Amino acid sequence: MNYKIEKALIVALVASVISACGGGGSGPAEAIPQTASAQTKTLIFQNSNFTELEIRNSFAFIVQYGDRFSIEVTVDDQFSDLVHVSQNGVRLSVGFDPEFRGDIHAHTAIGIITLPILDVIASSGSAVVDVAGFTQSYLQISETGSSHIEVANCHFDLISATLDGSSNLSLQHISALPAANVDLAGSSRVILRMMLGGTLTGSATGSSHVGYYGNNVNQQVRTANSAAVTWLGNAVE
């Protein structure tokens, strides 16, 4: 695989993320603003040996499987110094500089992160993340704010997800899940594709909503307030 990703490819991939966020019935996606000028800068980071990702602010990322590590971020040139990438053990964090106190809500950065194993993906703010290509036993997902995560073309034996705020999670374009545990609060939304006879556990409070595809699913999600769990039909192969 060629890990030198051209700027045009990044833009095309992020456009597909935005399109995915708008579909699936999981609620309206946060609109991603355009960068403030035509001058952009691509930043390349050399971090490695991370298995957990935290993506903050108004970043839009493709997170994809690959046999080595690669991190590229394209951002409006005048805000390139605000991009903050740090690593603490196996956790890599990407966002705008937490010490910056100006208005950066109108600006966005886009990019691609490649890694061999993804154990944890966390998003906050208005981050948009597209996860693709992983085959492994377990994935932990955490979302807050108005963030959106789309997982596609992946296989997991178990997914555990925690959502809050108005966050959205799409798990309908993956291999059918044998088991999933979801804990939702606020007005968060998740859609899952469950295996025949699979087990779906967890809780939903506030005005949150859990939707799932699959037959004979052992559904044990506890609900409170105006939260709901909805069967959406058979899992489509």
Backbone torsions as a table, in degrees:
resi	resn	phi	psi	omega
1	MET	NA	140.7	178.6
2	ASN	-89.0	116.2	-175.7
3	TYR	-92.2	3.2	173.9
4	LYS	-89.1	97.1	-172.0
5	ILE	-90.6	123.4	179.6
6	GLU	-73.5	152.1	-177.9
7	LYS	-58.4	-38.5	-179.7
8	ALA	-63.5	-36.9	178.7
9	LEU	-66.6	-40.4	178.3
10	ILE	-59.7	-45.6	-179.3
11	VAL	-62.0	-42.2	-179.3
12	ALA	-64.4	-41.0	-179.7
13	LEU	-67.1	-41.4	179.1
14	VAL	-66.0	-34.7	176.4
15	ALA	-60.6	-36.6	178.3
16	SER	-68.8	-33.0	175.5
17	VAL	-63.0	-46.3	-178.7
18	ILE	-61.2	-41.9	179.1
19	SER	-63.2	-42.8	179.9
20	ALA	-64.0	-36.6	-178.4
21	CYS	-64.7	-27.9	-177.4
22	GLY	-82.5	-11.4	-175.1
23	GLY	-106.5	-176.0	173.5
24	GLY	83.4	-3.2	175.8
25	GLY	73.0	16.4	-176.8
26	SER	-93.2	11.0	177.4
27	GLY	108.9	162.0	-178.0
28	PRO	-67.3	139.4	179.1
29	ALA	-87.2	153.3	175.9
30	GLU	-68.2	127.5	178.9
31	ALA	-68.9	135.8	179.8
32	ILE	-93.6	119.6	179.6
33	PRO	-70.5	154.3	175.5
34	GLN	-77.6	158.1	176.0
35	THR	-67.1	157.3	-167.2
36	ALA	-74.1	-19.9	-179.9
37	SER	-144.8	171.8	-179.0
38	ALA	-78.1	-11.2	-177.8
39	GLN	-89.9	113.9	179.5
40	THR	-120.2	162.7	-179.0
41	LYS	-134.3	133.6	177.4
42	THR	-99.1	123.7	-179.7
43	LEU	-104.8	135.2	178.5
44	ILE	-117.7	128.5	-178.2
45	PHE	-114.1	146.8	-172.6
46	GLN	-102.0	14.0	-179.2
47	ASN	-61.5	151.7	179.0
48	SER	-151.2	175.3	176.2
49	ASN	59.2	35.4	173.2
50	PHE	-109.9	145.1	178.1
51	THR	-124.1	-4.0	179.2
52	GLU	-123.3	140.8	-179.8
53	LEU	-126.0	137.6	172.4
54	GLU	-125.2	119.1	-177.3
55	ILE	-119.7	125.3	-172.1
56	ARG	-120.9	171.8	173.1
57	ASN	64.2	-147.9	-175.0
58	SER	-99.3	41.3	177.9
59	PHE	-83.9	145.3	173.9
60	ALA	-121.5	121.3	-173.8
61	PHE	-131.6	142.6	160.9
62	ILE	-92.8	125.8	174.4
63	VAL	-113.9	113.4	-171.3
64	GLN	-129.8	155.8	177.3
65	TYR	-73.0	141.6	171.9
66	GLY	-162.5	161.0	-175.5
67	ASP	-85.4	3.5	171.8
68	ARG	-147.5	175.0	-172.1
69	PHE	-94.7	139.2	177.6
70	SER	-152.5	134.4	178.7
71	ILE	-135.0	118.2	176.5
72	GLU	-132.3	134.0	-179.6
73	VAL	-128.9	128.8	174.2
74	THR	-110.2	128.4	-173.1
75	VAL	-144.3	156.2	172.5
76	ASP	-52.1	129.6	-172.5
77	ASP	-54.0	-38.0	-176.1
78	GLN	-72.5	-10.5	178.6
79	PHE	-114.3	10.3	-175.9
80	SER	-63.0	-30.9	179.9
81	ASP	-70.6	-13.7	-179.0
82	LEU	-87.8	-12.2	179.4
83	VAL	-68.8	126.2	-174.1
84	HIS	-123.0	114.9	177.2
85	VAL	-118.9	124.9	-179.8
86	SER	-137.6	157.2	179.6
87	GLN	-134.2	130.2	176.7
88	ASN	-125.3	100.6	-174.6
89	GLY	66.2	-122.0	-178.5
90	VAL	-93.7	2.2	-178.3
91	ARG	-101.0	124.9	175.1
92	LEU	-105.2	128.9	-179.6
93	SER	-115.1	133.6	179.8
94	VAL	-127.6	130.4	178.5
95	GLY	-177.6	-175.6	172.1
96	PHE	-78.9	154.5	-178.4
97	ASP	-51.6	117.8	-178.1
98	PRO	-64.0	-17.2	179.2
99	GLU	-83.9	-12.6	-178.4
100	PHE	-76.6	131.4	-174.9
101	ARG	-111.6	6.4	179.0
102	GLY	-81.2	-173.2	-179.3
103	ASP	-92.4	107.1	177.4
104	ILE	-117.2	12.0	-176.6
105	HIS	-68.9	-21.6	-177.3
106	ALA	-90.4	5.6	-175.0
107	HIS	-124.1	147.2	-177.1
108	THR	-133.0	155.0	173.9
109	ALA	-123.2	146.3	-178.7
110	ILE	-127.6	156.1	179.7
111	GLY	179.9	-175.8	-178.8
112	ILE	-133.5	133.1	173.9
113	ILE	-118.9	128.3	178.6
114	THR	-117.1	136.5	179.7
115	LEU	-158.6	158.0	-176.7
116	PRO	-78.4	-35.0	-176.1
117	ILE	-135.4	131.2	177.3
118	LEU	-120.5	105.8	179.9
119	ASP	-89.3	-36.6	-175.3
120	VAL	-138.7	135.4	170.4
121	ILE	-128.8	125.1	-179.2
122	ALA	-126.8	139.5	178.6
123	SER	-137.3	152.7	179.2
124	SER	-150.8	173.2	-176.3
125	GLY	66.6	-134.4	177.9
126	SER	-110.3	30.4	-180.0
127	ALA	-63.1	144.8	175.7
128	VAL	-124.6	125.2	-174.4
129	VAL	-132.1	131.4	175.2
130	ASP	-113.4	118.2	-178.1
131	VAL	-105.9	131.2	-176.1
132	ALA	-149.6	145.3	166.2
133	GLY	92.5	5.1	-175.3
134	PHE	-93.4	140.7	172.5
135	THR	-129.2	109.5	-177.0
136	GLN	-161.4	174.7	-172.3
137	SER	-78.6	-30.5	-168.5
138	TYR	-148.7	144.9	171.6
139	LEU	-142.0	132.3	175.2
140	GLN	-106.0	131.3	-177.6
141	ILE	-123.8	136.4	176.7
142	SER	-135.5	130.2	-179.8
143	GLU	-136.6	141.0	172.6
144	THR	-139.2	171.9	-179.6
145	GLY	69.5	-140.9	178.8
146	SER	-110.2	31.3	-178.2
147	SER	-73.0	161.5	-179.2
148	HIS	-139.1	131.1	174.7
149	ILE	-123.2	130.5	174.7
150	GLU	-116.8	124.8	177.4
151	VAL	-112.5	125.3	-176.5
152	ALA	-142.4	154.4	176.4
153	ASN	53.4	44.4	179.5
154	CYS	-130.5	162.2	173.8
155	HIS	-132.7	126.3	176.2
156	PHE	-135.6	148.7	173.7
157	ASP	-83.4	-29.7	-178.6
158	LEU	-150.0	135.1	171.9
159	ILE	-123.4	134.1	174.6
160	SER	-117.6	125.3	-174.9
161	ALA	-132.2	137.0	175.0
162	THR	-124.3	122.3	-176.9
163	LEU	-126.5	144.2	176.9
164	ASP	-143.8	171.2	-178.9
165	GLY	68.0	-137.5	177.8
166	SER	-111.5	34.2	-177.8
167	SER	-72.9	157.4	-178.8
168	ASN	-131.6	142.2	178.3
169	LEU	-136.0	126.9	177.1
170	SER	-112.6	119.4	177.0
171	LEU	-125.1	33.0	-175.2
172	GLN	-95.9	-10.1	-178.4
173	HIS	-114.4	41.1	176.5
174	ILE	-124.0	172.4	171.9
175	SER	-60.6	141.8	-176.5
176	ALA	-54.8	134.4	-174.3
177	LEU	-83.9	129.3	171.6
178	PRO	-68.5	-33.1	-177.1
179	ALA	-152.9	145.5	176.6
180	ALA	-150.9	144.4	173.7
181	ASN	-125.9	124.5	-176.9
182	VAL	-127.9	137.6	175.7
183	ASP	-128.5	112.5	-173.8
184	LEU	-118.5	145.9	174.6
185	ALA	-143.1	172.0	-179.0
186	GLY	67.5	-135.9	177.7
187	SER	-113.3	32.0	-177.4
188	SER	-71.7	159.5	-176.4
189	ARG	-138.4	143.0	173.0
190	VAL	-141.4	142.1	171.9
191	ILE	-124.2	130.7	-176.9
192	LEU	-124.5	155.7	171.9
193	ARG	-114.2	108.9	-174.3
194	MET	-101.4	148.6	177.0
195	MET	-72.5	153.5	173.3
196	LEU	-54.3	120.7	-179.6
197	GLY	77.9	10.4	179.9
198	GLY	-69.0	172.1	-177.9
199	THR	-118.5	127.4	178.9
200	LEU	-121.5	116.5	-177.3
201	THR	-124.6	171.8	174.8
202	GLY	132.3	-152.3	-177.6
203	SER	-149.9	156.7	177.2
204	ALA	-143.8	125.8	-179.8
205	THR	-129.8	177.8	-177.9
206	GLY	65.8	-134.8	176.3
207	SER	-109.7	26.6	-178.2
208	SER	-70.8	163.8	-176.3
209	HIS	-143.7	133.7	174.7
210	VAL	-113.3	121.6	175.2
211	GLY	-118.9	139.9	-178.4
212	TYR	-144.3	147.5	172.1
213	TYR	-103.6	147.8	176.3
214	GLY	134.6	146.9	-179.1
215	ASN	-96.3	147.6	175.7
216	ASN	52.9	38.0	178.5
217	VAL	-76.8	134.0	176.2
218	ASN	-80.6	88.5	-172.9
219	GLN	-91.3	116.5	-177.1
220	GLN	-129.9	38.8	179.5
221	VAL	-85.0	122.4	178.4
222	ARG	-80.7	137.9	-179.7
223	THR	-121.4	152.0	175.7
224	ALA	-146.9	162.7	-177.5
225	ASN	59.4	-130.5	-179.3
226	SER	-104.7	18.4	178.3
227	ALA	-67.4	155.2	-176.6
228	ALA	-144.4	154.5	172.7
229	VAL	-123.5	129.1	-174.2
230	THR	-128.8	130.8	170.8
231	TRP	-81.4	126.9	-173.3
232	LEU	-102.5	-1.9	178.3
233	GLY	121.2	-171.7	-179.1
234	ASN	-67.2	149.4	174.2
235	ALA	-71.9	124.6	-178.0
236	VAL	-83.6	129.0	179.6
237	GLU	-75.6	NA	NA
